[in-house]
Amino acid sequence: MLRMSLHQRPWALFDPKNKDHRAYFNSFLKTRSWRDCPVQWIIGDDSQDIVHYISKVLVTHYATAEFDAKKKKVVRKPKVALKSLSRKPVNAQ
């Protein structure tokens, strides 16, 4: 039993902010296999399987990033009439 546990992949909770975790999930979506994934995933809620859990976490992460982001203040230009500058032509001599 000890020998088997030494060769297992480490456990990890999926973090949508971690670029490596997203890359592992993308690899799974392409190959439909976790064989290239260096970690074993922990299901963090009452989801039935890890794919469902990761999908929920990613949707929540991207929806929060898009809709709960701080609104940028719009800087408006003042409505002041610009004075036309009269420029004298420069004589090229």
BELSUL-V632138 format. One record per backbone hydrogen bond with DSSP energy under -0.5 kcal/mol. CO is the residue of the C=O (numbers start at 1). NH is the residue of the N-H. E is the energy in kcal/mol with one decimal. If there is no record, write none. Layout:
co: (CO	CO)
nh: (NH	NH)
e: (E	E)
This chain:
co: (1	2	3	4	5	10	12	12	14	15	17	18	19	20	21	22	23	24	25	26	27	28	34	38	40	42	42	49	50	51	52	53	54	55	56	57	58	59	60	61	62	63	64	73	74	78	84	85	89	90	91)
nh: (5	6	7	7	8	40	14	42	16	18	19	22	23	24	25	26	27	28	29	30	31	32	37	10	12	14	44	53	54	55	56	57	58	59	60	61	62	63	64	65	66	67	68	75	76	80	86	87	91	92	93)
e: (-1.9	-1.4	-0.7	-0.7	-0.6	-2.8	-0.5	-2.1	-0.5	-1.5	-0.6	-1.9	-2.0	-2.4	-2.1	-2.2	-2.3	-2.0	-2.3	-1.7	-2.5	-3.2	-1.6	-0.6	-2.4	-0.6	-0.7	-2.0	-2.8	-2.2	-2.2	-2.4	-2.6	-2.4	-2.3	-2.4	-2.7	-2.4	-2.3	-2.2	-1.9	-2.7	-2.0	-0.6	-0.7	-1.4	-0.5	-0.8	-0.5	-0.5	-1.3)
